[in-house]
Amino acid sequence: MGQRARLFTLAVELGAADIAQTGAAAEQAHRCLAMTQELREHADHEDTYIHQLLRERAPEAADALEAEHIRLDSAFAALDDRARALPGISADALPEAQHALYLALGEVISAYLAHLHLEETVAMPALWQFAGEKELAAVMTAFHASRPPEEALTDLHRMLPALPPAPREAIVREVVENAPWPADQTLATVSANLSPEQRNRLRHDLGMTPA
């Protein structure tokens, strides 16, 4: 949900950007390149921690995901090429280049939504059906152990604003209960990217006094 939210936001803001402003082309190019880097890293983590188990337990689902990756890789490469070229485009050609970048981002979003749909409706149910709970828990433990604290915090900052209150509260409660720091300090750090309304709701749901 966090990835969807940021992709949609990026598309809206890229489409509406005043690309003629100083630095705007470089900024929009950087945002697109950062997004494809994030999505590639996410795919690498899946390959390392999920796909081997999926291949062993549900090879047909694994085949379907690998086929999706071909379209995704092509869409990422096309977006990257246009993003890298954008800052060097002449002023009179910038509007057309901006629109071409916007269309390339739309193709990434289209391909990625299809990929996520396949993950969530085919691959994940197959794992729950054919892999044991202990196997899945071991995979998630290994994944979390591979993430340095700063990367785990970035994951939370990207994810939490897009979640409904109940799962947001459940995730943050576990983080607060297991963190070595005081609850207020941990909550303030984890919830930094939430809106004031989301932070107050979270504190209420956790039984903490609103800030």
N, C-alpha and C positions, 0 to 999 in steps of 0.2 A: 504493500500500500504506500509505503514511503517512496519507493522508486516511481510508482505511477504518479504520485502527487508532484514530485520534482520534475518528471518529464513533462507533464501537462503545464506546469508553471513556466518551465523553460520555453516551451513552444509559444505560450501566450506572450511572454515578455520579449522573446526574439522577434516575433511578428510585429509587435508594437514599438520596438526600439527605434529611436531617432538615430539612425546609423551614421548620419552626417556629423554628429557631435564628435569632438576630439576624444579619441580613445574608445569610442563605442564599438567600432569594428573589432578591435583587439579584445575588448571585454567579452563580446558575444562569442567570438571564436574560442576564447579560453573556456567559457562556460560549456560550450559544446564538447570540446576536447576533454574536459574534466569529467563530463557525464559518460562519454564512451569509455574512458579509462575506468571509471567506477563500475560500469556494467561488465567490462571485461574481467576485472578483478573478481566480481561476484561470480561470473561464470567459471573462473579458475578455481574458486573455492568449492563450487559445486562439483567440478571435475575431481577434485582431490578428495572430498569427504562424502559425496553423495552418489556420484555416478557409478563408482565401482560396485557399491552395494546394489544399486538399481540394476546394473548390468547382470549381476549374479542372480538376483531374485526376480526381476521382471525385464528380460532382454528386449521385448517388443516396445515397452515404454522407453527404454534407453535408446533404441533405434530412432524412435519418433523425436526425442529430444535432440539427438545428434543431427538429424535432418534439419531441425529448426535452426541449429547453430550455423549452418551453411548460409541461410538467408540473413541471419543476424550479422555474421562476419562481413558479408558484402555490404550491408547497410551501414555498419560502423565505419568501414573503410571509405565509403562514399562521403559520409558526413565529415570524417576527419580531413579528407582532401579539400573539401570546400571550406571548412573552418580554417585550415592553415593558410589557404589562399586569400581569405577575406581581408586581412589587414593590409595587404599589398595592392588591393584593387583601387583603380583610379576613382576619384570622387563622382564622376558622372556615371560610372558603371556600378557604384555601390548598391543602389536600390535593387537592381536586378540580381546582383550577387547575394544580397540579403534574402531575397525571396527564394532563390535557389537553395540557399542554406536552410531556410525554413522548410522547404519541401523535402530536403534530405533528412531533416530532423523528423518530419512527419513519417517518412518511410521507416526510420529507426523505431519510432513509437509504435507504428503498425506491427512491425516484426516482433517487437518486444512484448506487446500485449498478447499476441498469438502465442509466444513462447511461455509467458506467465500462465496463460489459460491452460496450456498443455501441462505445465508443471502442476498446477493446482487441481486439475480435474482428472489427470491420468497418472502422472508420475507419483505424486504424493499419496493418493489412495492405494496405488500398487505397493508402495513401500509399507504402508500400514497393514496391507493385507498379507504380504509375503515375507516381511522381515519382522523379527521379534522385537519386542519393546526394549530389551536389553541392547540389541544391536543398534537400534535407532538412538538410544540414550548414549551409547558409546561414541557414535558418530558425532552427535551434538557436543559431547564433552570434549572430544578431540578438536572440533572446530573452534569452540570457545577458548580452549587452551592455546590455540595458535594465534589468537588475536591479542596483541599488546593492549594495555589499558587504554591508551589514547585512541586506538582504532576501535575498540569496543565502545568507547564513549561517542565517537563519531557515528557509529552504527545506530546508537540510541537517538542521537540528535536528528539523524535523518529519518528515523522510523516513527518516533513517538508522536510528532504533531499530526500524522496522518491516521492514527489509530482511534477507534471509538474509546470512550472512557473506561469501560470494563477491562479490556485487554491491556490498555495503557497502565491502569492501576496495578494489575497483576504483575506485569513486567517490572515496574518500578518498585513495587513492594519487595520482590525477590532481590533486586539490586540493593535496596536500602538495608534489608535484613542481613545481607551477606557482606556488605562493605565494611572495611576496617575503620571508617571515619564516622563521625556523628551523623545521625539521621538527617538533620537539617542541612548540614554541609553537603552530604551526598545528594539529597533531593534537589538542592539549589543547582548543583553541577549538572545533574542528569536532565533537569527540566529547563535548562537555559534557553532552548529553542522553542519552547511552548509559548502560546499567547497568554496574557494575564488571566483570561477566563479559563484556559486549560490548566494553568498552574493552580489556580484557586480550587477548581474542581478536583484536581489530583490530591491536593492537600486535604480537602474535605473527605475524599474517598479513603485516604490513608489514615484518617482520624487525627490529623495534625491541624493545628491552629492556622487559619489562612494568613498569609503574609501581609 
